[in-house]
């Protein structure tokens, strides 16, 4: 009896794809990617690149607002605009004011946002409604909230001064938005505080703390409860749990928030201008750029001032990244 051996079929080997076909597919993919990216590139070029390039050109020309339409694109180059900017009497004080305003508002908004996120972290009755109300300062129109602050802080009919004179023992109403300095006495020691600048910083802190609150709340929700429960069992206090468990988890988010808020606040114009108009010691650099353009009709000097502002911001961010980036790496390691 003969046995017949059955041959097991071998899997077919894929045929190698011709090089010409592979090259054609790659070219089609490249063309498709270029077609998708081109609209974005055009929008960025028109909205961002061209205005920046035009600002740079105007900064090196003697450009007046009345002559802006008849000017050539490449006129007579000059450094007189930068000499006028650096030689103006209020430039360096305004730069120092801008730095104080930026650091104070950035730190205040992140600290207040962190406190709100920690307070609303645990569930309780009405937490959803309270979380939603936290966003009101950020989503409300800036004109409306600035007007509300002006009315509340008015020395004539403001609610704050009325309560201060009636319940806090103030001798007279305080002009929060028009007084450059105010005498304060603490424990028998008297000193002056920049009142209008501190008021603007408080407004900036109140208006933009919801921005930090959203980021920090999202990160806190992702922290495992097991870590805190284990630390509580080991006898860690509330401060120790925050320092050694929550803060290292939040440091990358705080670093990103610090950079974003620093850039936004350093270039801020509308809040300061609506509250004080740049007076009473709140003359930040962004308001000076507006004054160069509207009060003097000097487009070239305004553009030069804007370039100086961008340069200072770039240097400060470089120093900021050098120190804060190292700190974040140490916290994560």
SULURDA-V162768 format. One record per backbone hydrogen bond with DSSP energy under -0.5 kcal/mol. NH is the residue of the N-H (numbers start at 1). CO is the residue of the C=O. If there is no record, write none. Layout:
BEGIN
nh->{NH/NH}
co->{CO/CO}
END
This chain:
BEGIN
nh->{5/7/22/23/24/25/26/27/28/29/30/31/32/33/34/35/36/37/38/39/40/41/42/43/44/45/46/47/48/49/50/52/53/54/55/56/57/58/59/60/60/61/62/63/64/65/67/68/71/75/77/78/83/84/85/86/87/88/88/91/94/95/96/97/98/99/100/101/102/103/104/105/106/107/108/109/110/111/112/113/114/115/116/117/118/119/120/121/127/130/131/132/133/134/135/136/138/139/140/145/146/147/148/149/150/151/152/153/154/158/160/161/162/163/164/165/166/167/168/168/170/176/176/179/180/182/184/186/189/190/191/193/195/196/198/199/200/201/202/203/204/205/206/207/208/209/211/212/213/214/215/216/217/218/219/220/221/222/222/223/227/228/229/230/231/232/233/234/235/236/241/242/243/244/245/246/247/249/250/251/254/255/256/257/258/259/260/261/262/263/264/265/266/267/268/273/274/275/276/277/278/279/282/284/288/289/290/291/292/293/294/295/296/298/299/299/300/302/303/304/305/306/307/308/309/310/311/312/313/314/315/316/317/318/319/320/321/322/323/324/325/326/327/328/329/330/331/332/333}
co->{3/5/18/19/20/21/22/23/24/25/26/27/28/29/30/31/32/33/34/35/36/37/38/39/40/41/42/43/44/44/45/48/49/50/51/52/53/54/55/56/57/58/76/61/62/297/64/65/67/73/75/60/79/80/81/82/83/84/85/88/90/91/92/93/94/95/96/97/98/99/100/101/102/103/104/105/106/107/108/109/110/111/112/113/114/115/116/118/124/126/127/128/129/130/132/133/135/135/136/141/142/143/144/145/146/147/148/149/151/154/152/152/158/159/160/161/162/163/163/164/164/153/174/175/178/193/191/189/186/188/184/182/193/179/194/195/196/197/198/199/200/201/202/203/204/205/208/208/209/210/211/212/213/214/215/216/217/218/219/220/224/224/225/226/227/228/229/230/232/231/237/238/239/240/241/241/242/245/246/247/250/251/252/253/254/255/256/257/258/259/260/261/262/263/265/269/270/271/272/272/272/276/279/282/284/285/286/287/288/289/290/291/291/292/63/297/63/298/299/300/301/302/303/304/305/306/307/308/309/310/311/312/313/314/315/316/317/318/319/320/321/322/323/324/325/326/327/328/329}
END
